[in-house]
Amino acid sequence: MEGSRSREVRQLDAESIKCIGVIPAMHKRRIGLAVKEVVDWLASRRVKVLLPAEQAGHLSLPGLASEIGELADCADLVLSMGGDGTFLRAARTAAPRGKPILGINLGGFGFLASLPSGSGMIAALAAALDSRPRIEERMMLEAVVLRKGAQVARFLALNDVVVGKGAFSRLFRLKTSISGETISYFPADGMIVATATGSTGYSLSAGGPVVEPEVRVIILTPICAHTLSARSLVVPPDRVIKMGFPELRGAEVKLTADGQEALELEAGDSVEVREAPVPARLVVLDDSSVYSRLREKLGWGGHR
């Protein structure tokens, strides 16, 4: 079907992993103990571990410190330790270098980070590494901001790119086109452009559809549009989404990528969003299907 493609099934080979880059969420409770437990266990398997320099300093592990780019270049696997936000940050680092990502869930929701924390963390990590799990490719988005015809910023996102108003700002008129054809021009709080992976995030909260994460599509979901006709739209991955606002009339508008990287926009700017040239490579455990996760995380209820 359009929007999907057959892919070679790749597996994570534990024997080939000589270096792991660990990206921890420092605000999480007991993160220091969790990281040190993982580091000690990996050392027992003769696996080199690198941490971002700032986090290594905070955790009193200076011998593991590395610049984030060097970490991703060296690592055979990037291990995210935190919630889904930490996982998204790790994905934007690892994807351009083709490195797989595995997540230990120290957060609450844990849609992307699949391994448990706590007393069973090391056993679960060992089982995951030794079971040759699948590496699943997930489409990412690339957003380019154009100002007076020149590119001023570029962002990658695994979940979504959002053009939206500030917390205390007024509505603004957002013009949206798909591959050169205008589809809407109405007052709104903004527009979410999401991947299938991001369909269960902000887009879902704004009324967007749930899409299986392996499907390569782009989802457009208006945010509080001041019209009854605005609806979410799903388009093929080869489309280019362009958003612009010729005038703002005092409104504050910002672009955010995965809710983490941001840029203030100006009247006359335009934002182009398309499929990124690189996918994210997620380590997927076979004991957790997308449907079971939807039942668990979104409260769809059990099966009879």
N, C-alpha and C positions, 0 to 999 in steps of 0.2 A: 504494500500500500504506500501511497505517497506520504512522506513524512517519516518513514522508517526505512531501515536498510539492514541487510544481513551483515553480521560481523563475525569475524573469527573469534571463537571462544578462547579467551586467555585466562590463564590461571596463575596465581601467585605461588612461586616456588620458594619455600622457606630456605632451602639450601643455597639459593643464589643471593640471599639477603645478607650483605656484609656490613651495611650501614643503614641506620634508621634515624630520620630526623623527627624529633618530638616537638610538637607545638602545643604548649599547655596554656590553659586559661588561668591566669594568676589570681583572679578574683574568686575562684571556686574554693570552697571550704576543703581543707585537708589536701590541697593540690600538691604541696611539698612532699608529703608522705607518699602519695600515689605515684608521683614522678620518680622518686628515689626507689620505690619498690620495682617499678618497671625498668629503670636503669640498671639496678643490681641484677635483675633476672636476665636482661639482655646481655649483660657482661658475662654471666655464667654460660651463655651460649656463644661467647666470643663474637658478639655483634657490636660494632662501633656505634655510639650514640652521640648525636649532636643536638644542641639546644640553641635557640636564638640567644644572642649575647646578653640582652637585658634580662631575660628570664633565668638564664644560667647564673647570672650575678645574684639575683634575688634568692635563688635556691641554694646558694653557696656551692655551686658546681662549676667553677671557672674553667676547669679542664675540658668541659664539654661545649664551651661557648663557640659560636660561629655566626657569621653574618647570614642573614636569611637566604640570600641568593646562593652562597656557598653551601649552606645546609641542603637546599633543594637539589643542587647539582650533584652533591655527594651521595645523597640518600637513595637507596634502592626502594625504600618505602617511607612515606610520611605518615606519622602517627599523631592524630589529633586527640588531645586530652581535654575535654570540656563539653560544651553543649554544641548545638547545631551552628551557632555563630562562630565558634572556634573552627569547626569543620569547614565552613564556607571560606574563612580566611586561609586555611590550609590549602583548600582547593585552588584558590586564585594564585597561590605560590607554586603549587606542584604541577598544575595543568600545563603551563607553557613549556615545562621540561619533560612532560610525558611520564611523570612519576605517579604510582598508585597511592591512594589515600585510604587509611583505615581509622575509624574513630572509636575511642572509649568514651562512653556517655557519662559525664559528670554533671549534666544539666538536668532539666526537668522534662522537656518534650522528647528530645532524642530521636528525631525522625531520620537523620542522616548518620549520626554516631551510633553504631549498633552494638558495640561490646559493653557489658555491664561494668560498673565500678564496684568497689567494696571487696568483700572477702573472696569473691569468685573471680576477680579481675584477671589475675595471672593465669589461672587455669583456662579461662575463656580465651585469653590472648594466645596461649600456647596451642589450644585446640584450633583456633582460627588460622594461625601460621602453618600448622602442620597438616591441615586438611586440604591444601591446595585449592583455596576458594577462588571463585570466579572474579575476574576483573571486568567490571561493566563500564562501558563508555557512556558518559552523560553529556549531552549538548550544553554548551555554555553560550553566553551572549557577549557581544562586543559593542560598546557604546562609544561613539565619537561625538564630541561637542565642537561645533563649528561657530566661530565668531568672526563676522566680517569676512567670511569666505575661507578663513584659515582654521586649521585644527588647533584647539587649545588644550584638549584633554582627551584621554582614552581610558576606558575602564573595561575590565572583565567581570562577569558575574555568572555564578552557577544558578542562583535562584531567580533574581529579577533585577531589572533596571527601572527605577521609579522617577518620574518627573512630577513633583508635587509642591504644594504651597507650604509656607512656614506655619508654625503652630498658631500664630496670631495674625495671619495674613488673610486677605480676602480671596474670593474666587478669581480665576483668570481664564481668559478665552484661549483654549488649547486647540491648535490645528494639527490634525494627524493625517498622514498619508501612508499608503502602502505601495511601495515600488512605483512612486510617482503619481498615484491616484488618490485624491483627497477622499477620506471616509468620514471625517467629522470635524466640526468646528463649533464647539459649544463651551459655555462656562462650566468649570469643574474644579475640584480640588487637585486633580492631576490624572495621571495615567500610569498603570503598572504594565510593564512588558516583561513577561515571565517565560521561563522554560517549563517543560513538563515536571522537572524536579521541583521547581519553585511553585507549581500549581497548588501545593498544599500549604503554602505560606501566606504572604500578604494578599496575593491574588484571590485565594479562597475566602479570606475574611471580607474582601470587597465584592464578593458574589461571583467570582470566577469558577470555572469547572475544575474538577479533579481529573488529571490526565496521567496515565501510566508513565512512570519516569523515563522509560527507555524510548518513548516516542519522540521523534524529532519534530517539534512544532514550536511556534511562537504564539503566546497567548497575550491578548491585549484586554485589559480590564480597566474601565474608567473608575475613578474614585469620586463618589458623590457628585456625579454629573447633574447639572441643573436642567434636566430634560428627562421625560419618562421613556424616551425611545433608546437611551444608551444601554447597550448590552455588551457582554464580553464576546470576544471574537478570537477564533483559533485559525491560524494561517500556516501554510507550509514553511519550512525552514529557509528557503531561498529568497524570501521576501525581505525587503529593507523597510523598516519602520522609521518614519521621519516625524518628529514632533517640533512644533515651533509656536512662538507667541510674539506676533509683531509688536504688541504693546502690553504692558503689565499694569499700568495705572496704580502704582503703589504696591502691587502684590509682590511678595517675596517668593521666589521659586528656586527650588534646589533639585539637582540630580543626585540620586543615591544608587550605589551598586551594592546589592546584597545587604542593604541597610547599614553599611559600614564605611564605605568610601563616599565622599560627597563633594559637590562643587556648587557654589552659588551661580545661578544663571542670570543673564541680562536680557532685556527686551531686544529682539532681533536675533538672538542665538537660535540655533537649531541643534537637535539631538538626533543622530542616526543610530539605530540599533539593528544589528544583524547577527546571524549565527557566527560565533567566534571561530577562528581558524583552528583552534585546538579544543578537544573535549577534556572533561575531567575523567579520571580513571578511578572508579570507586571499587574497593574490595567489598564484595557482597557475600554474605553468609547464607547458604542455601536453606538454613532452618528458619528464615524470616522472609516470607513472601510479601509482596507489596500489599496484598489483600489483608493478610493478618496484621500488618502494621497499620493499615487504615482502620481496621476494627478496633485495634488497641488504642491508637493515638487519637483518633477522631471520634471514638465512642459510638461506632456503628453497631455495637451489640455483638453478642456471640452467635454461633451457628447451632442449629438444632440437629 
